[in-house]
Amino acid sequence: MELDSAIKSRRSIRNFEARAVSKDLIAEIMEAARWSPSWGNTQPWHIYVVTGRALSKLKEMNLQKTMAGECRASDVPMPEKWPDVMKARYGALGKVLLSSLDIKREDKDGRERYYRDMTIFFDAPCLLLVCISRDNPVEYQMLDAGLIIQTVCLAAHDKGLGTCILAAAVRYPVEIRKIASIPDDQKIVAGIALGHPNKSFPLNNFERERASLTEFVHWVE
């Protein structure tokens, strides 16, 4: 796949086929991802590949705690406020997602079903947990974590797989550490759902939007 095509056609996948992803294929993705750039070649990341019984336990825990309304305790807290333009984009995406599923605004049960699917990582057969050191400065590590996440997603797409980057997968780090054997000295940054996309599912096909160049590119001459 050409790079330009891969960048533009990659998208968040929110419904996966039931079939597993082979360990060899995941290893190929990790092999590509290890060449991601990082500040001073520090390579601060750790990635935990969760499948099988461990993934089932993780899904069950996340669903139970989320549906019970337990407070999030993420290692990387979600922002409490967004600038208006970003808030508007986020809201617009939410409307598109729900309308793609034909879920009306007043359909509380439909919304709950969607959020339930999200808490079990859209039933992906694999979840990648991206972690950084708790003891080192966070800012540059977070930049580097973002770089390897992007590489993982592009490498997976190149091999015909789909991904979805999920903050909803890392809400309860204490329990995640127990299930995935992640040491206390690592922050859990994000989860990446990984699997074979269900290409006919509406959420995997809606028309996407991006800001125009004039909104974020600033020419200085």
Buried (B, 14 or more C-beta within 10 A) or exposed (E): EEEEEBEEEBBBBBBBBEEBBEEEBBEBBBEBBEEBEBBEEEBBBBBBBBBEEBBEBBBEBBBEBBEEEEEBEBBBEEEEEEEEEEEEBEEEBEEBBBEBBEBEEEBEEBBEEBEEBBBBBBBBBBBBBBBBBBEEEBEBBBEBBBBBBBBBBBBBBBBEBBBBBBBBBBBBBEBBBEBBEBEEEBBBBBBBBBBBBBEEBBBBEBEEEEEEEEEEEEEEE
